[in-house]
Amino acid sequence: MPYFEFIGVDASRKSERAEKYWEITQIGKTVTVRFGKIGADGQLKVKEFETKEEAEAEVAKLIKEKKKKGYIEKPNPHA
């Protein structure tokens, strides 16, 4: 389960200091994303795809987007 953290200036939210996490899990055709402030339970979003391959493509796309925004992959504290 890939886990990423972002610590720094969040231009998209116009905040001076952000400390947030984002993690993603795929089980078959289901993709689950958890995100929020570091140390909090955060929010959970679940999306079902038509095929496992579509789910895998979505996971790869979202990970690429997070890395582009400055998120850094870290060991998952929820694992």
C-alpha positions in Angstrom: 0.0 0.0 0.0 1.9 3.1 -1.2 2.0 5.9 1.3 3.1 9.5 0.6 3.6 12.6 2.7 3.7 16.3 1.8 5.3 18.8 4.1 5.7 22.3 2.9 3.9 25.2 1.2 0.7 24.1 -0.4 0.1 26.5 -3.2 -3.2 24.9 -4.2 -4.7 25.7 -0.9 -2.8 28.9 -0.3 -1.5 27.7 3.0 2.0 28.5 4.3 2.6 25.1 5.9 0.9 21.8 5.1 1.6 18.5 6.7 -0.6 15.9 5.0 -0.6 12.3 3.8 -2.1 10.2 1.0 -2.2 6.5 0.6 -3.7 4.2 -2.0 -4.7 0.6 -2.0 -6.0 -1.6 -4.9 -7.8 -4.9 -4.4 -9.0 -6.3 -7.7 -11.2 -3.7 -9.3 -11.5 -1.6 -6.1 -9.3 1.4 -5.4 -9.2 2.9 -1.9 -7.6 6.3 -1.1 -7.0 7.6 2.4 -5.8 11.2 2.9 -5.7 13.9 5.5 -3.5 15.7 8.0 -0.5 13.7 9.3 -1.6 12.2 12.6 -5.3 12.2 11.8 -7.5 9.3 10.6 -8.3 11.3 7.5 -10.9 10.7 4.8 -11.5 7.5 2.9 -12.7 7.3 -0.7 -13.5 4.0 -2.5 -14.0 3.7 -6.3 -15.0 0.5 -8.2 -13.8 0.1 -11.8 -15.0 -2.1 -14.6 -11.8 -4.1 -14.8 -8.7 -4.8 -12.7 -6.6 -3.2 -15.5 -8.6 0.1 -15.3 -8.0 0.1 -11.5 -4.3 -0.4 -12.0 -4.1 2.4 -14.6 -5.9 4.7 -12.2 -3.5 3.9 -9.3 -0.5 4.6 -11.5 -2.0 7.9 -12.7 -2.8 9.1 -9.2 0.6 8.2 -7.9 2.2 10.1 -10.7 0.1 13.1 -10.0 1.0 13.1 -6.3 4.7 12.8 -7.0 4.4 15.7 -9.4 2.8 17.8 -6.6 5.8 17.1 -4.3 4.5 14.1 -2.2 7.3 11.8 -1.1 6.8 8.1 -0.6 7.5 6.9 2.9 7.0 3.7 5.0 3.3 3.3 5.7 2.5 3.9 9.5 -0.9 2.3 9.0 0.4 -1.0 7.7 
